[in-house]
């Protein structure tokens, strides 16, 4: 497998107080705390099931997914978002993304999705997929603001958003939501 690309630890110009980096097992407590600060509705949108509390075991799996990788966003030394990336085939990865309620609508999710798209493309993947409830219209705006074009289809009762990575540009940083 290709060596992971390094995320730019410098803040972007549009999100000057936010940095992103690969998650590590040492982040489990901070990622757990971020999940604990999220509302039940945010957790439901992320996990597609009622989940009043996320277990430490699940957090460990999210921070270090088998065969995949995770990225955290931090501000003020605190984790405020987590994106998990896991291969679903040799050419496609699935992304699960959660931004803490207090930090939503700032462009953090779009920025993370864009960075993951660049990273996945550099690892040889050709597509990304996301799953969302039909009423979660923010996910489509996140995809668009990340500079990606999503094709929407149904997967059971969820929307499946597929994005090709063949035109991913590594230079554009998304604008805040």
C-alpha positions, 0 to 999 in steps of 0.5 A, a space after each residue: 500500500 502507498 505511504 499515507 500523505 501528510 495532512 497539513 498541520 497548519 490551519 487553513 485560511 478559512 478555518 484558522 482555528 482548526 487543524 486536521 491530522 491522522 487519528 492515533 490510539 492515543 486520541 481515544 479518550 478525546 474522541 470519546 469525549 467528542 462523541 459524548 458532547 454530540 446530540 442524540 440526533 447527530 449520533 443518529 445521523 452518523 450511525 443510522 440508529 439510536 445510540 445514546 452513548 458510543 462505547 469506548 470499544 466502538 471509539 477504538 474501532 473508529 479511531 483505528 479501523 481495520 484496513 483503513 484510517 481516521 482523521 481528527 479535526 482539532 480546535 483549541 487542543 480539543 477534538 471536534 470532528 472524526 472521519 473514518 475511512 474504510 475500504 469496501 473494495 480494492 477501488 472504493 472507500 466508505 467515509 463516516 464523518 461526525 462533527 460535534 454539534 457546536 462546530 457544525 456549519 463551519 466547513 469542517 466536514 467539507 474540509 475533512 472530506 476534501 482532504 480524505 478524497 485527496 488522500 484516498 486518491 493518492 492511495 490508489 482508490 478511485 471512489 468514495 461513498 457515503 451513506 445518509 438518511 434521506 432527510 439529511 440534506 446537509 450531507 449533499 452540501 458537504 459533498 459539494 463544498 468539498 469540491 466533489 460530485 456525488 451520484 445518489 442512489 438508494 441502499 436499503 433505506 439510506 441514500 448512497 452518495 458515490 463520488 469519483 476521485 479521478 478529478 480530485 485536485 489537491 490544491 483547493 481548500 473548501 470554503 466554510 459552510 
